[in-house]
């Protein structure tokens, strides 16, 4: 007979009891209609809504929210969403999904302690935006900051792929015969010199622009100051193309000969200006510039922001296309892309028992949080706007 007051089983380490039991939570998601100029995308497609509602979650969509992405209210209703004409009802949901950041008027309609998942577009924000979120004790996540398991930013990468591919297709449209086009076919026709394309920047935008241009038969030259990025681009293209670091002499030589120049540079704050007005003056008459970097200031000195309605202007006999937010032009593709990225995260949040547990379990999702119950948790934003911030790892652990 054992003298111990405990059984052998009770003396064994009981790791399981230390695990916090996860309780699945039911999400109630509101999807308002985008009100900002030029925004045509929507965060969830009807298929994604169907996937959520079949798991017992509720989704409320404002009437007409998907129309500019070619999704009707009926498709959302058939997928199990509740459709409402009243934006206040949508903004009253405990979780809100938007493409553009909420405006101050929209934040007014939001309840305290709501979760907002949207883009942040730091360049267009003002201090009042963060103060309004703090006042309502909102938890906000930005698409741009959410990280994947491999450390990349899936939303940024995906939209960069669209912008890179689109930049070449836009250039090919601008080269046709019209008031200013040269009447050239973008490609490589037997006996005709191929289209000459210069790409500035070897990131994702540059890579997908190069892939598309090469696919159409153009000769491509890529300039970037990072040898690592240029090497990676060549490996990803599976072929050798002309690559060079940015030196004014060789860049000018390439620009004088090219039919199309695509700006795909990125900067920490403002994108560097690598093509001066003098260089643009030396370009061929009717050549096309597509400045994808215009979102962060543009890398051509002659670039000025244009709109989807009036996308081009001519300067020094060169056609400039400088529309920020190019993916919005291809709203259905962009919506599908955002939806595919965000839906698994929403499922994960529900599976983990809500946003609190989810950000404890998922580092990539935690990286997306820039406001936690009204406390700013992103140092870069704090420094930028002169706001006090706290490290999220000291609040959530």
Secondary structure as GFF3:
##gff-version 3
##sequence-region A 1 397
A	DSSP	alpha_helix	8	11	.	.	.	ID=ss1
A	DSSP	three_ten_helix	15	18	.	.	.	ID=ss2
A	DSSP	beta_strand	28	31	.	.	.	ID=ss3
A	DSSP	alpha_helix	46	53	.	.	.	ID=ss4
A	DSSP	beta_strand	58	62	.	.	.	ID=ss5
A	DSSP	three_ten_helix	67	69	.	.	.	ID=ss6
A	DSSP	alpha_helix	73	78	.	.	.	ID=ss7
A	DSSP	beta_strand	82	84	.	.	.	ID=ss8
A	DSSP	alpha_helix	87	91	.	.	.	ID=ss9
A	DSSP	beta_strand	95	97	.	.	.	ID=ss10
A	DSSP	alpha_helix	104	109	.	.	.	ID=ss11
A	DSSP	beta_strand	115	118	.	.	.	ID=ss12
A	DSSP	three_ten_helix	122	124	.	.	.	ID=ss13
A	DSSP	alpha_helix	127	135	.	.	.	ID=ss14
A	DSSP	beta_strand	139	142	.	.	.	ID=ss15
A	DSSP	three_ten_helix	143	145	.	.	.	ID=ss16
A	DSSP	alpha_helix	154	174	.	.	.	ID=ss17
A	DSSP	beta_strand	196	200	.	.	.	ID=ss18
A	DSSP	alpha_helix	204	215	.	.	.	ID=ss19
A	DSSP	beta_strand	219	223	.	.	.	ID=ss20
A	DSSP	alpha_helix	227	237	.	.	.	ID=ss21
A	DSSP	beta_strand	242	244	.	.	.	ID=ss22
A	DSSP	alpha_helix	248	257	.	.	.	ID=ss23
A	DSSP	beta_strand	260	263	.	.	.	ID=ss24
A	DSSP	alpha_helix	277	281	.	.	.	ID=ss25
A	DSSP	beta_strand	288	291	.	.	.	ID=ss26
A	DSSP	three_ten_helix	292	296	.	.	.	ID=ss27
A	DSSP	beta_strand	312	315	.	.	.	ID=ss28
A	DSSP	beta_strand	318	321	.	.	.	ID=ss29
A	DSSP	three_ten_helix	326	330	.	.	.	ID=ss30
A	DSSP	alpha_helix	331	351	.	.	.	ID=ss31
A	DSSP	alpha_helix	355	361	.	.	.	ID=ss32
A	DSSP	alpha_helix	363	368	.	.	.	ID=ss33
A	DSSP	beta_strand	369	372	.	.	.	ID=ss34
A	DSSP	beta_strand	375	376	.	.	.	ID=ss35
A	DSSP	alpha_helix	379	385	.	.	.	ID=ss36
A	DSSP	alpha_helix	392	395	.	.	.	ID=ss37
###
